[in-house]
Amino acid sequence: MATRKLLYHFNRAPYGTVFYTEGWRAAVGAVAGIDEHEVTLLFQGDGVYYCLKGAERTENKGYEQTLQKGGTKYYAVKEDLEQRDISASEVANDMTIIPRADTWRLYQEADFNLDW
């Protein structure tokens, strides 16, 4: 099977639901198989709270390590950070901040978009 580009976008706050854990688990499943999918994680809306330095990530730590080995990229939307008064210096080092206009490219390049 050909490699597919998968975009997982997280729009909800990273607490109070299972969406984050299930989204991360699904992403790991995509990179762990024999199909060698290219996975990208996009944090927008209230999802950007996951991108903060010191955010509670214990539950997903193993998933993060697996995804990083697979070359997964993490993006946070600049305008969504700004709307929540979050500065770039407060964002974890494993996140890349991109302008909202650049998210269009991620959506267009992806073979599948998955919302969490």
Summary of the structure (lengths in Angstrom):
residues: 116
radius of gyration: 13.4
end to end distance: 25.2
largest distance: 43.5
contacts: 327
relative contact order: 0.25
helix: 45%
strand: 22%
